[in-house]
Every structure is written in C-alpha cells, then in structure tokens.
Amino acid sequence: MALLITILKNPERARHLCQRDWDVLIRQARHANLLGRLYRTLESFGELPFTQARPHHHLLSGSAVADRQHLIIKHEVGLLHQTFSRCNIPFILLKGAAYVVAGLPAARGRVFADIDILVPRAQLANAESALMLTGWVSMALDAYDQRYYRQWMHELPAMQHMFRGTTLDVHHTILPPTSRLKPDPALLIEASIELPGMPGVRILCPADMVLHSATHLFHEGEPDNLLRDLTDLDELLRYFGAQDGFWNKLTTRAKLLQLGEPLRLALRYTTRLLDTPVPAEVLQEAGALEDSGIRQKLLDAIYLRVLQPQHSSTADALSPVARKLLYIRSHWQRMPPHLLACHLGHKALFPHRVASPQRIKDEKAH
Amino acid sequence: MIVSNLTLSELQSRLLGEGLTIASGPFNFRLQSGFSDIVPDLARLYAHHPLITDDAFIDFHVAIEAGRGLRRWLGAQARFVVDGVEPFTPLPQAQALPMIEWGLNWCISAYSQHVLVLHAAAVARGNRALIMPAPPGSGKSTLCAALVNRGWRLLSDELTIIRLDTGEISGLARPVNLKNASINVIRHFAPEAFLTKPVRDTVKGTVALMAPSAQSVRDVGQAAQPYWVVLPHYRAGASTALVPMQTGAAFLQIAENAMNYHVLGIRGFDAVGQLVDRCRHFNFEYSDLEEAIAQFDLFAPEG
C-alpha cells in the first residue's frame, strides 16, 4: 500500500513519519495531484502543527495552487452563467467545477486541468456559438480530430479562452455515444439541481454526481489522476452517504442509467483502498464484493496498480503493463471494434501531435 | 561536510550512484548524472555547499541524463528530469551544466508557492539586502556578479525568495549565470573569480557560470532584510545615474517580476506591498561597471 494512501486514510500517523518518509509522501502526493488535498486532510485532522517545516512548505504550495484554481473556476462559472443566460441555455457543472461552486468537501485542495459542463444536445450548437462569441476557441486540432470529436464523442473538442487561457470541455452526455453503456443524458438533466442564487447554473443530483465521477474514473480516467478521482468519490460518498435515502437512490439511479458496472467498481475500490464507509447491503447489491472469475482478477490486477500514486516508489514490474491494459480497456469500452480499428489505424498512419494546454504553454516558453 | 571535501572521483561516484545531495539555502536537492565531463566544473561551482545526510528530506530529486534510444547516437543530448518529470525538451549535451541551473530554477518556480518568488538578483551587505528585479538584458546578472566580487554577499542571481511570514529574503547562493558580453566583462573585472568554460549556442546565447564566494555560501542562512530595490538598465555610453523611483511604480515593477504573484492572490499583493514599504527604490542607468559599483558602495555605510 502506498504511503500516500495510508496517510490519507490515517492522517494521525503523519506525526510519526521521519524525514525520509515525508520525502516519499510529498513525491507521491505531487505525482497524484494530491498535495493540496493532503494539506487539507492533515489540516482538518489537526496534524499540520506536527508537520516538519520542509514538507509543510510543499503541502502549503500545493494548497495555494488549488486555492488559486478555485478562485478562477468561480470567476469563470460566473462568466459562463452570463453568457448562457443571455441565450437561455441551461448548463450543468460537472466534476471539480461542481464540487467547488457547490462548496462540497470533495473540492478541498482539489486541482484541475479544465472546467467541464454539460448542455442539452439540442442546444449544443447554440452553446458553442455563444462561447465563440465570448472568446472561447476550439483548441488547435486537425480536421480528423475535429470530425472524430463531433461524430463520435460525448463532448466538443476542448475549448480555450483566447485571453484567460482557461480550458473548457463542453459535454452533451457523459459517455461517448459509441460506448457499450448508454446512460440517457435527459435523465441526468431532468434530475439536476439548480444552484441557489444562480438561475440556469445546475449541478447533478447527488446520486448522479457519484455515478458520473465513477463513470469518468473507470472509463476515461488518465493514470495520473485516477487516485485523485478515487479520493473525490470517497469524499462524495462520505458526504452524501450521511443523507437520508442516498444509498437507495444511488443503486436505483445506477440501474436506470445503466451505470451499475462503474458503480460496482467505484464501491469496490473506494472501500478497499480508502476505507470508505458503505453499508454492507449496498456493497452486496452492487456486486462490489464479487471476487471470483478471471475478469475480476484481471480488473483487480490492473486497478490495484493504477490506483496507486503513479510514482517510481509504488511501481512494480507489472505497473507499465497495467497502464497499457487500462488504455486498451478504455478504448475498448469507448467504441465498437470496427470503429476502434479505423481510429487506431488513422492514428498509426498520421500520428499528429495532440494539442494540450500544457504543450502549447511549453512551446511558448521555449 | 562540504562538496570540496570530496575528491573528484568520490563526487563522480555519488553522481552516478545515489546522487550528490546539497543544501542551497532553504532547498535541499539531490543531483544524479552519468556525464563525467561536468564533474570538475560542478566541483568548483558548488565547492562550499554543505552536503546533507542520507536521512534528510530532499526538496528536488533531479537528474541530468543522456538522450533516449537511437537519439543518443545522433548528436549527444542531455535531459533534465525531476523525480520522473521532464519539464524541458532535451538540449545538446554540451549544455548539461547550465541546464542543471535552469532546471533547478524551474523546480523552485514551479513548486514553491509558499514564498514570493521574484525574477530578480539579490545581494547583501551585513543583513541589508539589495534587490534587482529586471528583465533579461538589463545587466542585472553582470551587476550582481560584479558586486559579489567587491564585498557584497550573493543571495541569488536569478530567483529572489521572499518569505511570506517575515518578509526576509532566503538566499540560495547558487552559481551566477553570465551571458554573452558579460562573461568577458566579469573576467576582466574579477580575474580571481571562477567561471566555467563558455557554452555556446544556448537559447540565451553564450553562457558561463560563476562560482559563488565561500563566504556567500557559508552565510546563506543569515537573515537578509530587503532594504534597497534597484532597477538596473545597462545602456552603452550612459553615465551612471541613480534616480529615486515612486513607490507606485516600484510596486508595479516588483509585481511584474514576481513569478507567482497571481498564484498567491491576496497574499502576493500583501507580500509585494510590504516589500515596497520597507525598501528604498531607484532606477539605475549605467555603462561603466567600476562607477556602478562605486555608486552602490555609497549604500554600504548605511548597511
């Protein structure tokens, strides 16, 4: 078990760490994008006064980055609200942006790569126009990628604000239309909740928020952020789990939205790795305790590796294999074999570099 | 124990093995490298830096490694790696040494949001510090190198670290990065200083590193209170002129040169505000280095 996971579960053990342990802990947290969250966790358990000065600086630094991002997110959401309310397009904040704006514990110390929103498919073209008029531009991708996103994906190609540099993902559903699971976005929108004081700005209802977080983690998660996403789920389940009727709603919604499998995996790995309190009958009903079968053993072999901080201190001989299998699995789930073959064939023949905000920034810096 | 207590072969075997672990002011770093030709220069540049024990916390685990795969046979490359992350594209192997300095600067600016990080040189007399925030080409590194060869203590040549709690400067005392014409200027100005062989064709032109003085490294932990802020501007043929600057203008200059001003938000604003309040501010134009140093020595009796 990685030291980072041990400390996230038992923050009171931090005071017994020696300098060498802290060294490993900070590096694991940095690689898992969890420095800010670790800081907030230690803070809420009253452990910060016992933290040595040097590691404390790194934690504080991670937390300052998260605070800054939260400020940006709130500002951007205010601007999106203005943009969309002018043309009466309702939009739903997803993932991190929702946690921050709704003030959920899952926002604590969380860092972001982008803002994710969902708009009704029928309004997608209007939403894109409205965004372009306010300075959001589609990020430099080639014609193939543009078409690939628009034809097969559940989101527009990522947009970036031309002056502020913020990145925005506009979804119309939560999984690619070509995936084997087909949750109906109309159900998500119908059950969504308007944020008080911000008419038109909505977040998913608690059960759907958990299901989306699980779906994202087990379908599209990038290895570097999987543990962060798992801690999101842990925070969400701890917070909403205390509300009346939540667990019942969660399993009902999972069935309705065809998201039983991601929920099963979410419950299995949050309870196993982070000791998330989940009622036994819920685990039973979701099939989260199922241990038999080759498929489950393979999933465990993959996820118990990729859900560790992706740092050399936690890697074993099979970690690179697990990451490769995860990549194959996520593509396999995303599209039927003939599409996958065409897509991979194109990428092999024309290996265009994908534009990412980080890469664009790096190139500007040189 | 300090780096110069090691023989060159001991130093090299550390670099090849578990790494050379050095304290540079508030930061500990571990350096690994398979390049043997950087060893002698590295030994001179970091001669006086303390070695840290194996059980200590390390802020930055860095390595300079050879290019990967086939690439290593087509023009040898150097890659800067910090704990498995590679922030830069590889450079020609001849640039390995300056790349270490640029890499460490990257680590500090990317991972240190617990302090205000200024793109500025800083030197001190006693416990009073002089900060020179300025864009490249202003002659700040040249001035900084000249001052530390005339009795000022080097705090930092590139990044000035301001603590948010006390407002004091945490010195780094790392090598000074000299560029282009300033390399020969400093060679003539201070023949006794150790400069590495110039490395040509870098993104910053020709670069040489100057070793910090033993005293600067030894006293790096001593408190340094910001006292003067000077915005240098080198102009060929200009006569030396030190002109007081309004605090408003000084605030903007400092904020503009603060690498993490925007990340720190209100704490950044407060930190810059306090720095402005406690310092005296000047614009400084010069072309003659001796005259420039004489001008700064007028500060010294105050210091």
Interface residues (C-beta under 8 A of the other chain):
Chain A: C18 Q19 R20 W22 D23 I26 R27 R30 H31 Q52 R54 P55 H57 H58 L60 S61 G62 A64 V65 D67 R68 L71 H311 S312 D362 H366
Chain B: P26 N28 D55 A56 F57 I58 D59 H61 D83 G84 P87 F88 T89 Y111 S112 Q113 H114 V115 V203 H262 V263 L264 G265 R267
